[in-house]
Amino acid sequence: MLSPMKALLRRDLRLAVRHGGESLMPLIFLFAVIILVPLGVGPGPNLLASIAPGMIWVAALLASLLALEQLFRPDLEDGTLEQWWVGAGSPAALVVTRLFSHWLITGVPVIVFAPLAAEMLYLPDSALPTLMLSLLIGTPVLSLVGGLASALTLGTNRGSVLLSILVFPMVVPVLIFATGGVAAAAEGLSASAHMGLLTALLILAVTLVPLATTAALRLNIE
Amino acid sequence: MIFHRLKVGFHRLGSPPTFHKLCRVLSPWLWAGFLVCAAIGLYQALYVVPPDYQQGDSYRILFIHVPAAWQAMAGYVIMSILAVIALVWRIRTVEIMTMAAAPVGAAFTALCLATGSLWGKPMWGTWWAWDARLTSMLVLLFIYLGIMGLYAAFEDRRKGARVACILVLVGLVNIPLIHFSVEWWTTLHQGATIRLLGESRMHPSMMSPLIWMTVGVKLMFGAALLDRARNDLIDQDRRKNWIRQLIGEGATGDNA
């Protein structure tokens, strides 16, 4: 049961390390967005501090979209995806593994470098732990929802635009609760309600999304 | 015996010619019902019901806004039920009906947002507010558009319909969010005024036109749904024999 998952995770991570430049693209993109913000809205620290939670989250969301197009497509094209169904492991477990490796590759670097982005936008230090926590709970949801959208659009040939249209309505709640929590923390209020709701979203996504993603992939390899 | 005949009748609906016939027979009646209900409802709404003591005449837009909003959500629930049937029993006509529900639901969502916006400008002083109810309704519109886009992006229409059915079920999460958004978050949009259980907080004279309009809108949803499903079916099966027979033996002879 576990060995196909382990093999897939090891393969995905090894590929990510060997294609180092490509794997760093989402992170570079995130910082490109963060750098553009002060140039676009002006460098006033007060304004930047107030929009920092939203901007960092929007940038993280956009960055997570980058790698989605290629999440399942190469495996579909070379026939590996079909092996998920005929092989020993459960397809749903392999889907979860693939989504987990997507999060490790695109989500974790964003969390690690979030303090730098926060500093660039003058986010108050008191809000930084909440920002990190919100990213820790929220970015897996982005990977899960993005993976679902990627599986749904797999059979189409103009996937990428459609993919972002599908992702956008599904991640609205994540964005609302995450930025709401960080904004509350910046004003010295408790963010526990927001973080609780965000965790509820994560639990909902973890339980339902792999099933829907597996069903969508199955339809696409038929 | 009756149950058996119902069951056979239901299974026959899976056959495209039977489904087509049913749509063609039902749809004019639904359109007629809509016109009658809407005529009565609009007459009462515009001439019979007195103006509001605060809002004057501008509140009358609610007789379109509220039924459209209800139908936007009810339409999604109907579409989800159809999607479950389509995914579980793999009935092609139901897949087509599910996909036909999306544009109609999207139209009602857009109508609800547009009428709300028109009312909001004089009453709230703004066309739009990032309030929980408004935002979740806007998200619903984009879910509807996503379903339509996904269905349209597939070359194999059946596969597209099945994949889009999964998206329909995922998007169902948003419906309770819209419904309870006015209770969970205290923002600009008012709470529920009309209750099925217990007393409504609306003046009784306004109830009658609202009920007529709601029934009318439901009938119109059904009519538009059946018409769209029928057109999609004809489009998909246009090279098949039963369509040729439908057009008439003469056309078949010309082609052969």
Interface residues (C-beta under 8 A of the other chain):
Chain A: L148 L152 T153 G155 T156 N157 R158 G159 L162 I165 L166 F168 P169 M170 V172 P173 L204 L208 V209 A212 A215 A216 L219 N220 E222
Chain B: L87 T135 V139 L140 F142 I143 L145 G146 G149 L150 A153 F154 E155 D156 K159 G160 R162 V163 A164 I166 L167 L169 V170 G171 V173 N174 L177
